Amino acid sequence: MLILLICRPIKTTTMSRRPTGLSRRLGDGASIPFMGSLHPKSRPSPFLSIGLVVVGAFLIIGYLYSSSGGNSYDKATLTRLEGGGSCTSEIFQALPYLKKAYGDSMHKILHVGPDTCAVVSNLLKEEDTEAWGVEPYDLDDSDASCKSLVRRGTVRVADIKFSLPYRSKSFSLVIVSDALDYLSPKYLNKTLPELARVSSDGFIIFSGYPGQSKFKGAELAKFGRPAKLRSASWWIRFFVQSRIEENEEAVKKFELGAATKYQPACQIFHLKSFL
């Protein structure tokens, strides 16, 4: 008798060790969004791919818009400046009358003071106007537009208690706001001659009135000391002692142009450059 023995192949199984790390603890990644895309054998959903492409496109457009300057410094910026008791906002109020007083001298301007990125950005929008800025304090919280101005050298961060990083008569006009109120007379004796040195047609000071509320508690963190707001008589005596002359012609033209149309919220001094 022929006995057929049918032997089935014995399947040997091996115990594979599954990783006991992060993926197992989190249920093999099922609870983490996009975790599946990290595994090479998984097939990504077409909807996921489309979603990633759309999100990436929005991010790229947003970055290019912010880097190009966009419209970062608009009415919202000026409103913030005005709300903080800033004399910087006065520059934009006084701009039409400054143009009448200084004419062609308004074509090459240096602004010195906090928020200079906002000032420079808005001045550059004016027709036939070149503008630069000096920020006396840190720019840690600056946005992309401000950082772009710094990279191009249009805005510089410099301690105004020392020499300004420009050659003599580099600018036709220098405008300073919200900076001198934080300097003691010792440093004003160094800073005012520097403002006169780098300008050819004069410089303008925007200073707060005594008793005016400026920056309040935040000023100590940024400026290191509270503003010392001086009277007009104090400033005039200081100018005389420093041999800095008032630009009487510019004063007359400015006051004539403003007349009853504009009432400054800050003191404005028009001064001559050194010959």
Wavefront OBJ file of the C-alpha trace (Angstrom):
o trace
v 0.000 0.000 0.000
v 1.345 3.297 -1.027
v 0.950 5.858 1.648
v 1.210 9.417 0.571
v 2.442 11.718 3.184
v 1.463 15.272 2.516
v 3.655 17.556 4.439
v 2.647 21.068 4.777
v 5.462 23.592 4.907
v 5.921 24.878 8.362
v 5.735 28.674 8.457
v 8.242 30.035 10.830
v 7.347 33.279 12.456
v 9.744 35.649 14.042
v 8.935 38.051 16.754
v 9.637 41.565 15.612
v 10.286 44.182 18.191
v 8.240 47.294 17.755
v 9.815 50.489 18.895
v 8.710 51.475 22.329
v 9.583 55.124 21.867
v 7.518 58.235 21.171
v 5.520 56.775 18.232
v 4.190 53.878 20.341
v 3.401 56.028 23.319
v 1.341 58.301 21.061
v -0.551 55.459 19.383
v 1.828 55.207 16.413
v 1.325 58.857 15.643
v -2.409 58.687 15.064
v -3.085 61.549 17.470
v -0.569 63.991 15.993
v -1.574 66.063 12.941
v 0.596 65.364 9.866
v 2.514 62.608 11.728
v 1.697 60.242 8.874
v 3.771 62.300 6.502
v 6.846 61.426 8.561
v 6.601 57.697 7.714
v 8.076 56.911 4.273
v 5.725 53.931 3.585
v 2.550 55.922 4.169
v 0.761 57.468 1.225
v -0.103 61.120 1.854
v -3.660 62.195 1.221
v -4.101 64.383 -1.878
v -6.148 66.802 0.225
v -3.258 67.122 2.654
v -0.833 67.921 -0.164
v -3.137 70.555 -1.592
v -3.618 72.072 1.852
v 0.129 72.307 2.446
v 0.655 73.981 -0.925
v -2.054 76.579 -0.192
v -0.680 77.342 3.278
v 2.863 77.645 1.897
v 1.687 80.047 -0.806
v 0.029 82.311 1.776
v 3.176 82.322 3.927
v 5.378 83.265 0.969
v 3.050 86.064 -0.136
v 2.883 87.432 3.415
v 6.681 87.394 3.753
v 7.264 89.145 0.430
v 4.662 91.781 1.280
v 6.154 92.553 4.680
v 9.723 92.632 3.346
v 8.825 95.070 0.606
v 7.609 97.600 3.149
v 3.962 97.091 2.240
v 1.850 99.550 4.123
v 3.282 98.973 7.598
v 3.407 102.565 8.701
v -0.040 103.939 8.073
v -2.670 105.757 10.085
v -2.563 103.063 12.755
v 1.091 103.855 13.452
v 0.457 107.579 13.679
v -2.518 106.978 15.965
v -0.292 104.947 18.268
v 2.287 107.738 18.350
v -0.343 110.336 19.112
v -1.845 108.195 21.855
v 1.537 107.926 23.578
v 1.938 111.677 23.966
v 4.646 111.664 21.313
v 6.072 114.767 19.669
v 7.022 112.559 16.736
v 3.413 112.605 15.545
v 3.676 116.412 15.421
v 6.126 116.133 12.538
v 3.365 114.903 10.250
v 0.973 117.608 11.453
v 3.594 120.289 10.837
v 4.920 118.878 7.555
v 2.894 121.109 5.159
v 4.067 124.243 7.001
v 7.655 123.026 7.238
v 7.638 122.705 3.447
v 6.537 126.334 3.120
v 9.202 127.485 5.570
v 12.140 125.483 4.194
v 11.296 124.849 0.528
v 14.054 122.890 -1.199
v 15.703 122.113 2.142
v 12.970 119.535 2.726
v 14.375 117.268 0.007
v 17.182 115.708 2.080
v 16.169 115.095 5.691
v 17.629 113.296 8.684
v 15.260 112.414 11.521
v 16.704 111.716 14.976
v 14.557 110.117 17.645
v 12.520 107.067 18.650
v 10.111 105.631 16.094
v 12.368 106.953 13.350
v 11.444 104.016 11.090
v 7.870 105.313 11.006
v 9.035 108.859 10.285
v 11.457 107.850 7.537
v 8.930 105.510 5.874
v 6.338 108.275 5.683
v 8.811 110.949 4.550
v 9.977 108.688 1.717
v 6.399 108.702 0.413
v 6.651 112.459 -0.093
v 7.498 113.562 -3.619
v 11.189 114.415 -4.227
v 12.119 113.641 -0.622
v 15.106 111.628 0.576
v 15.112 110.636 4.234
v 17.362 108.895 6.750
v 16.979 108.188 10.435
v 18.903 107.719 13.668
v 17.278 105.605 16.383
v 18.822 106.451 19.788
v 17.394 103.364 21.485
v 17.093 99.640 20.793
v 15.053 98.151 17.957
v 14.378 94.745 19.494
v 10.656 94.878 18.757
v 10.967 96.310 15.238
v 9.035 94.789 12.330
v 10.250 93.596 8.934
v 9.942 97.032 7.305
v 12.099 98.671 9.968
v 14.700 95.904 9.803
v 14.842 96.394 6.038
v 15.605 100.109 6.504
v 18.375 99.200 8.953
v 19.901 96.642 6.552
v 19.994 99.241 3.776
v 21.665 101.772 6.087
v 18.754 104.190 5.760
v 18.166 103.930 9.516
v 21.008 103.589 12.007
v 21.036 102.853 15.718
v 23.423 105.283 17.413
v 23.932 106.848 20.826
v 23.265 110.559 20.251
v 25.296 111.481 23.325
v 28.317 111.046 21.072
v 29.258 112.029 17.520
v 26.700 111.237 14.828
v 27.926 108.758 12.184
v 27.748 111.271 9.289
v 29.989 113.806 7.624
v 29.452 117.534 8.085
v 26.544 118.980 6.073
v 25.390 115.519 4.961
v 21.755 116.673 5.130
v 19.966 119.858 4.257
v 17.698 119.624 7.301
v 17.741 117.665 10.557
v 14.571 117.056 12.579
v 14.826 115.719 16.129
v 11.866 114.630 18.261
v 11.347 112.876 21.614
v 15.080 112.449 22.173
v 16.563 115.626 23.676
v 14.032 115.610 26.533
v 15.882 112.600 27.954
v 19.349 114.162 27.884
v 20.978 116.107 30.688
v 22.609 119.506 29.907
v 25.977 117.737 29.983
v 25.068 115.656 26.940
v 22.990 118.354 25.262
v 26.233 120.354 25.025
v 27.580 117.567 22.807
v 24.448 116.586 20.882
v 23.208 120.024 19.735
v 26.505 120.942 18.009
v 26.371 117.558 16.250
v 22.870 118.276 14.933
v 24.114 121.613 13.645
v 27.251 120.054 12.149
v 25.550 117.426 9.973
v 22.931 119.877 8.617
v 23.472 122.629 6.065
v 20.226 124.642 6.244
v 19.310 124.230 9.890
v 17.758 121.822 12.360
v 14.388 121.623 14.080
v 13.650 120.466 17.612
v 10.260 119.076 18.668
v 10.129 119.110 22.480
v 7.372 118.526 25.010
v 5.825 121.235 27.156
v 6.401 121.130 30.944
v 3.685 119.061 32.606
v 2.910 117.197 29.392
v 2.276 113.457 29.840
v 4.800 111.433 27.799
v 5.083 107.636 27.700
v 4.384 107.346 31.450
v 5.592 104.040 32.953
v 6.991 102.586 29.730
v 9.551 105.358 29.351
v 11.781 104.070 32.164
v 12.175 100.674 30.478
v 13.114 102.127 27.096
v 14.814 105.433 27.868
v 16.360 104.677 31.241
v 15.045 107.881 32.808
v 11.875 109.977 32.760
v 11.614 112.879 30.334
v 12.635 116.255 31.718
v 10.328 118.668 29.924
v 11.746 122.182 29.886
v 10.143 125.547 29.294
v 10.767 127.688 26.211
v 12.750 130.177 28.311
v 15.040 127.369 29.520
v 15.726 126.248 25.957
v 16.377 129.787 24.749
v 18.918 130.387 27.511
v 20.601 127.105 26.655
v 20.777 127.982 22.946
v 22.358 131.344 23.760
v 24.924 129.740 26.052
v 25.730 127.160 23.360
v 26.005 129.913 20.706
v 23.263 128.350 18.635
v 21.195 130.945 16.795
v 17.496 130.868 16.052
v 16.543 130.698 12.371
v 14.310 133.786 12.417
v 13.456 133.611 8.719
v 12.230 130.036 9.026
v 10.252 130.919 12.159
v 8.402 133.723 10.371
v 7.590 131.591 7.326
v 6.437 128.690 9.498
v 4.201 130.831 11.694
v 2.790 132.663 8.681
v 1.971 129.398 6.936
v 0.431 127.783 10.011
v -1.394 130.874 11.322
v -4.748 129.696 12.728
v -4.696 126.404 10.808
v -2.322 124.536 13.091
v -1.740 124.700 16.826
v 1.326 122.629 17.829
v 0.966 120.257 20.763
v 4.744 120.424 21.299
v 7.344 123.174 21.321
v 9.059 123.681 17.956
v 12.434 125.411 17.695
v 13.990 126.413 14.354
v 17.772 126.710 14.640
v 20.657 127.575 12.343
v 23.460 125.275 11.355
v 27.055 126.205 12.080
v 28.766 128.100 9.280
l 1 2 3 4 5 6 7 8 9 10 11 12 13 14 15 16 17 18 19 20 21 22 23 24 25 26 27 28 29 30 31 32 33 34 35 36 37 38 39 40 41 42 43 44 45 46 47 48 49 50 51 52 53 54 55 56 57 58 59 60 61 62 63 64 65 66 67 68 69 70 71 72 73 74 75 76 77 78 79 80 81 82 83 84 85 86 87 88 89 90 91 92 93 94 95 96 97 98 99 100 101 102 103 104 105 106 107 108 109 110 111 112 113 114 115 116 117 118 119 120 121 122 123 124 125 126 127 128 129 130 131 132 133 134 135 136 137 138 139 140 141 142 143 144 145 146 147 148 149 150 151 152 153 154 155 156 157 158 159 160 161 162 163 164 165 166 167 168 169 170 171 172 173 174 175 176 177 178 179 180 181 182 183 184 185 186 187 188 189 190 191 192 193 194 195 196 197 198 199 200 201 202 203 204 205 206 207 208 209 210 211 212 213 214 215 216 217 218 219 220 221 222 223 224 225 226 227 228 229 230 231 232 233 234 235 236 237 238 239 240 241 242 243 244 245 246 247 248 249 250 251 252 253 254 255 256 257 258 259 260 261 262 263 264 265 266 267 268 269 270 271 272 273 274 275
